[in-house]
Amino acid sequence: MSAMVPVGGKWRSPDESSAAPAALKPAEIRAVAAALEHTDQASAASAAGMPLRTFQRVLARDHVKAAIAAGTMERLRRVTLAVSRHAECAVDVLGEMARGTTPATSPRVRAAVALIEAAQRARASEDQERRLADVERLVGEMSRRFS
């Protein structure tokens, strides 16, 4: 199963060698959006405007799972970028404190260090997710070849 990406308002597979996947239906789009927004299935189903069991059946479809995975990766990428931008500012502030141009207070130092560490964790998490997706893709390809 390859990740789906939004293209022209529809979810498409980035792998051009595979057959073009069907675009998500409106109910599937609502289910994907709700699944990405809510933490539990009951509230997500309610937000998607469908009964819980129907919501669960929609989520079980491979192309919907792929769309949710792509949405999750996109969210992680955006968080990583935001934290990285703040970490760059934190490094600048630490430099100013080291030069003595900005007062080096303990809370300011702790906040800067926390941002830098958060950026490192976010990058590591994004890297792990990307590697896991690659492994899952390869396993899927291998299982199709040998079945």
Number of C-alpha atoms within 10 A of each C-alpha: 15 23 21 23 19 14 11 7 9 14 22 22 23 15 12 8 7 9 8 11 13 11 18 17 12 10 14 19 19 19 27 24 17 22 23 17 12 14 10 11 17 17 15 23 21 15 16 20 15 17 12 16 12 13 24 15 9 19 20 11 11 12 23 22 18 21 26 23 20 19 20 15 17 14 13 17 17 12 16 21 15 13 21 20 14 17 22 15 15 20 15 13 19 19 13 14 16 12 11 10 10 13 14 15 9 9 9 16 15 11 13 21 16 14 20 21 15 17 22 16 14 20 19 13 15 18 13 12 16 13 12 12 17 13 12 14 15 14 13 13 13 11 10 9 8 6 5
